[in-house]
Amino acid sequence: PMPSQEPNVTGSAAPKVAPLPRPRQDAEQGATRVRGRLAAQAERAAEQAAEQRIKDEKQKQLKATYDKWSKGVKQLENREKRIEEDLYEMSKPLARGKDDADLDRHLREQIDDKNDPMAA
């Protein structure tokens, strides 16, 4: 079969070229099927992206752990405990009497020397 010849604007005959076939759509996935080297490249790229996401997540967790350690774990615990105690004390009325057992207990806990006769 010979391609049909149509005269060109210049008058010379140019062969008619058939249009390229479009890629078939995969019926199940609705995506273009890629085979050979391109498919392998795409698969490797997807695997590398997944590995990089996992690596980034691990790195983020390590950074969070080291950030916590750099501030001092015990110091952070003490700070949170002190904040909770302060909030509890702030929830009470400002003017408390001398017979307030909770205030007395709180002040006795702050005494460092347990052998102090005034602490009894």
Disulfide bonds with the S-S distance in Angstrom:
none
